[in-house]
Amino acid sequence: MCGIAGTINLAPDEVAIVQSLRHRGPDASGSLFFENLALFHTRLSIQDLSACANQPMEMGDLAIVFNGEIYNHHELRAKIPHFAFQTQSDTETILALFAAFGASIFAMFDGMFALAILDKRSRTLTLARDKMGKKPLFCYHNGAHFAFASELGALARCAPLAIELESLRFFLRFGFFYADGAPYQHVFAFPAAHSATIALDSPRPLQPVRYFDMRALFMREKVASLPHAMAEVEDSLRACVKRRLESSSIEVGSFLSGGIDSSLVVAIASEFCPSLQTFTVAFEGMYDESPLAALVAERYHTRHSVLHIDTKCLADDIEGILRAYGRPFMDSSAIPSYYVAKEAKKHVSVILNGDGADELFGGYRRYVPFALGWVGVARALSWLVPLLPKSHRQKSLYTYALRLLSMARKQGAALYASATIDSFEDVLSIAADCAYTQKLDSFVRDVCADSRLSPLSRWLYLDSQLLLLCDLLPKMDIATMQHALEARSPFLGSEMIETSTRISDSLKIRNRHTKYILRELAKKYLPTQLVSAPKRGFEVPLAHWVAHDLRDVMTQRIQSCALLPELLPSNFVQELLHKPQNFATQKRAKMLFTLFALAVWAG
């Protein structure tokens, strides 16, 4: 795991760029200069710890900077049996494969990656990003000037960045940036599951080529037999866990929450690593998952640690936590993710997690009405919404029904906002005519109108391309890499993606039970108490923090932010700050935290 950056036709400050990426790769750093191109790399040593595996790595006319891990790279070496490898590094495998097969290699990879490969002979640079977008890659392109980097903080040291208000308006409404982008002119995120080649002599706008299409996978014939489907899921998960344990020269640990996803990962990982080191976190004032996690740790005899985390310093830490994203980031679960990663790094440098299971197997309650056909009924009753009182209890049945009725009235981008982030939706009109909103609206409508996809498949696909890509994966990347901790996600492995998209909807959502097939598989591996427990995730007491722990720092930041008046009516911001009785409690907390995240970024 590493940090990468590069520039074409710019005058980069090597020291500043490397320093801005040092937290991602504290073990080594390097640079390469070729005519008008500069490449930079900082390394976190995981596979082949020798200096021979440092980057930039060169092989003949090729050179590479690469962030990520290719878990099946040893298997792929069989495709070039006569090549004399000098290291055990996946970086060398990529270069050798690229020399033999070109850009077609990216579809072969089971892994997470963002990379740039220089071909000195053709004077071109090839960029690529992994299938799901686990590893970030931000690009700047303005005329003949081009730059890329793993993080926006590094990109800002490669090229001059200017704020773009339209993308900030989109962020306020939807809670993320369109296509995992950024609030800067001429800046975009390189798309997941794509590659592109740019000429050094004339760096024209990129024309990314898709090498993997998850949407097409949903259109295949489904597996409806529970025993058959469970066997496929189990085999795929075992293969993905095994690779993520074995493709490391150092110890690999695992997060162990009280939930099904990480517990299944631990159960299977214990088959290959009998002394697996596992970590559960217990936050003061939050739901304590450690008793359920302890049951799994005892069953599989893991070396288990409960990390007790005190958030008394939250007011002092919060701005640094948010500033690390390089753009406004409103997901409050970034807070526990940061503390968890910080504590886990004291023990290991590589960690497994359960990310992706919810988006692949239907783990959210909001999937239920789509899978069971309730949305049509709710649409017929949605006229009641203006007549109903606001909800002040986040987890109540009334809140769920009210959100369903409100959501059912909408289409396109408004439907997606209401079903997911639901911050400013139905409170204030923001970014209605924004070009990014129109793009999102077109995308959501296109997917929802695709008759080849079932209603549930449509939402699983949407979330993989939006919520997962633009929120959940960046959260985990930044939270872990701030502490030079590599997070590996078996549920996002190639076999799991292939398998999950073939599983029948009835085995994902059954009656009102989410993630049904994983719950059935869990009965084979996990204690009954855990299997029957409701989904919780990282629940943070955001409303309490907004009203108490973070009230002063949030109020001061929001009121002093010079950018906010250009984005929102000042009277609305003041009402939000000082008249809490006018808003639903949880919705107000999310709106304020969103404004606070923007204000912290704006400085």
Secondary structure, DSSP 4 states (H G I P E B T S, - for coil): -EEEEEEESS---HHHHHHHHTTT-BSEEEEEEETTEEEEEEE---S--SGGG-SSEEETTEEEEEEEEETTHHHHGGGSTT----SS-HHHHHHHHHHHHGGGGGGG--EEEEEEEEETTTTEEEEEE-SS--S--EEEEETTEEEEESSHHHHTTTS---B-HHHHHHHHHHSS-GGG--SBTTEEEPPTTEEEEEESSS-PPP--EE---HHHHTTSPPB--HHHHHHHHHHHHHHHHHHHHHS-SS--EEE--SSHHHHHHHHHHHHH-TT-EEEEEEETTS---HHHHHHHHHHHT-EEEEEEE--TTHHHHHHHHHHTTSS----TTHHHHHHHHHHHTTT-SEEE--TTHHHHHT-SGGGHHHHHTHHHHHHHHGGGGGGSPPP--TTSHHHHHHHHHHHHT--HHHHHHHHTT-SSTTT---STT-HHHHHHHHHHHHHHT-TTS-HHHHHHHHHHHTHIIIIIHHHHHHHHHTTT-EEE-GGGSHHHHHHHTTB-GGGTSBTTBSSHHHHHHHHHHS-HHHHTSPP--S---HHHHHHTTTHHHHHHHHHH-TTGGGTS-HHHHHHHHH-GGGS-HHHHHHHHHHHHHHHHHH-
